[in-house]
Amino acid sequence: MTKTTDKVALDQWYAVATVNEVSVQPVVTRLLGQNIELARHADGAFIVREVLDDGGRGPVLPVREKHGCLWTTLGEPQHGIVEIEEANEPDRRFVPCGWIKMRASGLRVVENFLDMAHFPFVHTDILGSEPHTEVPQYRSEIRRDVDEVWATNCSFFQPQMTTSRSDGEFARLTYRVPAPFVVMLYRACPSAPDRLDAIALLIQPIEEDLCRAIPVMYLLDDKASLTELRRFEQVIFLQDRIIVENQRPLLMPLEPRAETPTRADSSSVAYRRWLKEKGLRFGTTMATR
């Protein structure tokens, strides 16, 4: 596939590597069907360029460091990189969990992240279990003032809410989609009930039907080791990968009635409507290029 012409997709910021991945030795990766090269200068500054079809290098692309990652864009974003307020709180633990590649549209990955109904069947005895299979009613909306999708008043019985808490209880959850390829979960913290853990999933759309993603967490857990926290999240994500890669079509349908939603899919319905309003084509079953 060649670089997309979808301006909505081009005009976004994307996390394409963790800061520690990039050294003076150039690294080539792919974004929106376009090869790009990442490198770090001897003075520590990062540089990102397109890799041209003849092997040459294109002009320097914008690059930013945020949330432990390098971000770039192939277009002209009208907004900055997503803000995570919890990232500025000094008592939180920052936990990047490593990249996982999936043969699916990155939009499908966001939608799966929003879906609570699969918890008992895919993440059995961790995020859900039978007979607690019903998704209690919640509220989903497109917040026009900030141009984001939110799902609030969510709750679900989780047998193991964290690595250090094995007794089950109903978790209070809030979901946020601040950009088409970024999704977040805010979860009431068992050790600090008046505060929320923040988990972000940052997605790099490689091709329309291929992506990779990295969960980054800002946690209040001061008991579990870094290895335990990463392993817990990676187990969840690898379980999700099996489901996401077996969905058909691999791309996200945005046509009305292409897939029949249930009451539990309220956040997905809002997300798809938001994407369609934006005119996003990359990674969808709508006409692309």
Buried (B, 14 or more C-beta within 10 A) or exposed (E): BEBBEBEBBBBBBBBBBBBEBBEEEBBEBBBBBBBBBBBBEEEEEBBBBBBEEEEEEBEEBEBBEBBBBBBBBBBEBEEEBBEBEBBEEEEBBEBBBEBBEBBBBBBBBBBBBBBBBBBBEBBEEBBBBEEBBEBEEBEBBBBEEEBBBBBBEBBBBBBBBBBBBEEBEEBBBBBBBBBBBBBBBBBBBBBEEEBBBBBBBBBBBBBBBBBBBBBBBBBBBEEBEEEBBBBBBBEBBEBBBEBBBEBEBBBBBBEEEEEEEEEBBBBBBBBBBBBBEEEBBBBBBBEBE
